[in-house]
Amino acid sequence: MYSVQYSQNIATYIKSFSDQPWCTQQSNSSVAMSSSSAPVVASSSSAAVTAEQFVVAINVGGAKTQLNNVEYGADRFFTGGTANTTQAAIAGVTEDTLYQSERYGIQKYEVPVTQGTYNITLHFNENYATAAAVREFNVSIEGQNRLASLDIFSLVGGNTAYSVDVDRIPVSDGNLSIALDAVIF
């Protein structure tokens, strides 16, 4: 799929999304609740609050770890690539482990899920490039380009945690597909 070897530290946190209100609320605000086994987050800009249910979290290229009381399972569901880790300290977080692993040469991830709509949080760290415009990539989810020409170094620098939420991704084929495609490497 790729003509060049490409690596990027990325971890994935996937939540199912329901448009059905699970409670009503008097004002426009957010509610966040969590436990170590099943975090639930709810937010709204209207009177109805929608619910998210934790589905899976993956530490790409690494072993099981935790971040903010969420357990990220060991790397799985990938096609292609080689796992690698670094011991570099990661700015922006107190729990470095999630951001210290990577898989280079990734083709894609196919995460088995039921038919539905999903919210995804992608966690990144640039642990290779030492300047902006050295490495850029696209992220496609379910065949749609969701992040174009992403250059982590130009956004936050090297060895710094960076997260992106991609919401309301419909899945109808039983697999949530996430692909990274090098633009500059």
ZIGISUL-V400080 format. One record per pair of residues at least 12 apart in sequence whose ideal C-beta (glycine too) atoms are under 8 Angstrom apart, sorted by sequence separation. I is the first residue (numbers start at 1). J is the second residue. If there is no record, write none. Layout:
# ZIGISUL-V400080
i=I j=J
i=I j=J
This chain:
# ZIGISUL-V400080
i=30 j=42
i=31 j=43
i=40 j=52
i=62 j=74
i=63 j=75
i=88 j=100
i=137 j=149
i=138 j=150
i=30 j=43
i=40 j=53
i=57 j=70
i=59 j=72
i=62 j=75
i=87 j=100
i=136 j=149
i=137 j=150
i=30 j=44
i=40 j=54
i=57 j=71
i=58 j=72
i=59 j=73
i=61 j=75
i=86 j=100
i=136 j=150
i=150 j=164
i=29 j=44
i=38 j=53
i=39 j=54
i=57 j=72
i=58 j=73
i=59 j=74
i=60 j=75
i=85 j=100
i=86 j=101
i=136 j=151
i=28 j=44
i=38 j=54
i=54 j=70
i=57 j=73
i=59 j=75
i=85 j=101
i=86 j=102
i=135 j=151
i=28 j=45
i=56 j=73
i=58 j=75
i=84 j=101
i=85 j=102
i=122 j=139
i=135 j=152
i=147 j=164
i=28 j=46
i=31 j=49
i=58 j=76
i=60 j=78
i=83 j=101
i=84 j=102
i=133 j=151
i=135 j=153
i=23 j=42
i=25 j=44
i=58 j=77
i=83 j=102
i=84 j=103
i=132 j=151
i=134 j=153
i=147 j=166
i=22 j=42
i=61 j=81
i=83 j=103
i=84 j=104
i=146 j=166
i=26 j=47
i=62 j=83
i=82 j=103
i=120 j=141
i=132 j=153
i=133 j=154
i=25 j=47
i=61 j=83
i=81 j=103
i=82 j=104
i=131 j=153
i=132 j=154
i=24 j=47
i=25 j=48
i=61 j=84
i=62 j=85
i=81 j=104
i=82 j=105
i=102 j=125
i=129 j=152
i=130 j=153
i=146 j=169
i=24 j=48
i=25 j=49
i=61 j=85
i=81 j=105
i=99 j=123
i=129 j=153
i=24 j=49
i=78 j=103
i=80 j=105
i=81 j=106
i=98 j=123
i=99 j=124
i=100 j=125
i=102 j=127
i=122 j=147
i=141 j=166
i=15 j=41
i=23 j=49
i=67 j=93
i=72 j=98
i=75 j=101
i=80 j=106
i=81 j=107
i=99 j=125
i=124 j=150
i=126 j=152
i=21 j=48
i=22 j=49
i=68 j=95
i=79 j=106
i=80 j=107
i=100 j=127
i=125 j=152
i=126 j=153
i=139 j=166
i=142 j=169
i=21 j=49
i=22 j=50
i=67 j=95
i=75 j=103
i=78 j=106
i=79 j=107
i=80 j=108
i=99 j=127
i=124 j=152
i=130 j=158
i=141 j=169
i=142 j=170
i=21 j=50
i=22 j=51
i=66 j=95
i=78 j=107
i=79 j=108
i=129 j=158
i=142 j=171
i=20 j=50
i=36 j=66
i=39 j=69
i=65 j=95
i=67 j=97
i=78 j=108
i=79 j=109
i=126 j=156
i=19 j=50
i=20 j=51
i=39 j=70
i=66 j=97
i=67 j=98
i=78 j=109
i=79 j=110
i=126 j=157
i=127 j=158
i=18 j=50
i=65 j=97
i=66 j=98
i=77 j=109
i=126 j=158
i=127 j=159
i=17 j=50
i=18 j=51
i=36 j=69
i=65 j=98
i=77 j=110
i=126 j=159
i=151 j=184
i=18 j=52
i=34 j=68
i=35 j=69
i=36 j=70
i=37 j=71
i=77 j=111
i=125 j=159
i=126 j=160
i=142 j=176
i=143 j=177
i=149 j=183
i=17 j=52
i=18 j=53
i=34 j=69
i=36 j=71
i=62 j=97
i=77 j=112
i=90 j=125
i=125 j=160
i=141 j=176
i=142 j=177
i=16 j=52
i=34 j=70
i=62 j=98
i=125 j=161
i=126 j=162
i=141 j=177
i=15 j=52
i=16 j=53
i=124 j=161
i=125 j=162
i=140 j=177
i=141 j=178
i=15 j=53
i=59 j=97
i=62 j=100
i=63 j=101
i=123 j=161
i=124 j=162
i=140 j=178
i=141 j=179
i=15 j=54
i=16 j=55
i=59 j=98
i=62 j=101
i=88 j=127
i=123 j=162
i=124 j=163
i=139 j=178
i=140 j=179
i=15 j=55
i=61 j=101
i=123 j=163
i=124 j=164
i=139 j=179
i=140 j=180
i=14 j=55
i=60 j=101
i=61 j=102
i=86 j=127
i=122 j=163
i=139 j=180
i=140 j=181
i=14 j=56
i=59 j=101
i=60 j=102
i=61 j=103
i=121 j=163
i=122 j=164
i=138 j=180
i=139 j=181
i=14 j=57
i=60 j=103
i=121 j=164
i=122 j=165
i=137 j=180
i=138 j=181
i=12 j=56
i=13 j=57
i=121 j=165
i=122 j=166
i=137 j=181
i=12 j=57
i=120 j=165
i=121 j=166
i=137 j=182
i=138 j=183
i=11 j=57
i=12 j=58
i=60 j=106
i=119 j=165
i=120 j=166
i=136 j=182
i=137 j=183
i=11 j=58
i=119 j=166
i=120 j=167
i=135 j=182
i=136 j=183
i=11 j=59
i=12 j=60
i=119 j=167
i=136 j=184
i=137 j=185
i=11 j=60
i=60 j=109
i=119 j=168
i=120 j=169
i=135 j=184
i=10 j=60
i=118 j=168
i=119 j=169
i=134 j=184
i=135 j=185
i=9 j=60
i=58 j=109
i=117 j=168
i=118 j=169
i=133 j=184
i=9 j=61
i=117 j=169
i=58 j=111
i=117 j=170
i=118 j=171
i=116 j=170
i=117 j=171
i=56 j=111
i=116 j=171
i=11 j=67
i=67 j=123
i=115 j=171
i=120 j=176
i=122 j=178
i=13 j=70
i=56 j=113
i=114 j=171
i=115 j=172
i=55 j=113
i=113 j=171
i=115 j=173
i=118 j=176
i=120 j=178
i=13 j=72
i=115 j=174
i=99 j=159
i=114 j=174
i=11 j=72
i=113 j=174
i=99 j=161
i=112 j=174
i=113 j=175
i=55 j=118
i=112 j=175
i=113 j=176
i=92 j=156
i=111 j=175
i=112 j=176
i=91 j=156
i=110 j=175
i=111 j=176
i=91 j=157
i=110 j=176
i=111 j=177
i=52 j=119
i=109 j=176
i=110 j=177
i=111 j=178
i=91 j=159
i=92 j=160
i=93 j=161
i=109 j=177
i=90 j=159
i=91 j=160
i=92 j=161
i=108 j=177
i=109 j=178
i=89 j=159
i=90 j=160
i=91 j=161
i=92 j=162
i=108 j=178
i=109 j=179
i=88 j=159
i=90 j=161
i=108 j=179
i=107 j=179
i=108 j=180
i=86 j=159
i=106 j=179
i=7 j=81
i=106 j=180
i=7 j=84
i=1 j=80
i=11 j=98
i=11 j=99
i=9 j=99
i=11 j=101
i=9 j=100
i=9 j=101
i=10 j=102
i=9 j=102
i=10 j=103
i=8 j=102
i=7 j=102
i=7 j=103
i=8 j=104
i=7 j=104
i=12 j=109
i=14 j=111
i=16 j=113
i=6 j=104
i=7 j=105
i=8 j=106
i=16 j=114
i=19 j=117
i=5 j=104
i=6 j=105
i=7 j=106
i=12 j=111
i=14 j=113
i=17 j=116
i=18 j=117
i=5 j=105
i=6 j=106
i=16 j=116
i=17 j=117
i=16 j=117
i=17 j=118
i=16 j=118
i=17 j=119
i=2 j=105
i=15 j=118
i=16 j=119
i=14 j=118
i=15 j=119
i=2 j=107
i=14 j=119
i=15 j=120
i=1 j=107
i=14 j=120
i=15 j=121
i=1 j=108
i=13 j=120
i=14 j=121
i=12 j=120
i=13 j=121
i=12 j=121
i=12 j=122
i=13 j=123
i=11 j=122
i=12 j=123
i=10 j=122
i=11 j=123
i=10 j=123
i=9 j=123
i=10 j=124
i=9 j=124
i=8 j=124
i=9 j=125
i=9 j=126
i=8 j=126
i=9 j=127
i=7 j=128
i=8 j=135
i=8 j=137
i=6 j=137
i=8 j=152
i=17 j=167
i=17 j=168
i=14 j=176
i=12 j=178
i=10 j=180
i=8 j=180
i=6 j=180
i=6 j=182
i=1 j=179
i=4 j=182
i=2 j=181
i=6 j=185
i=1 j=181
i=2 j=182
i=5 j=185
i=4 j=185
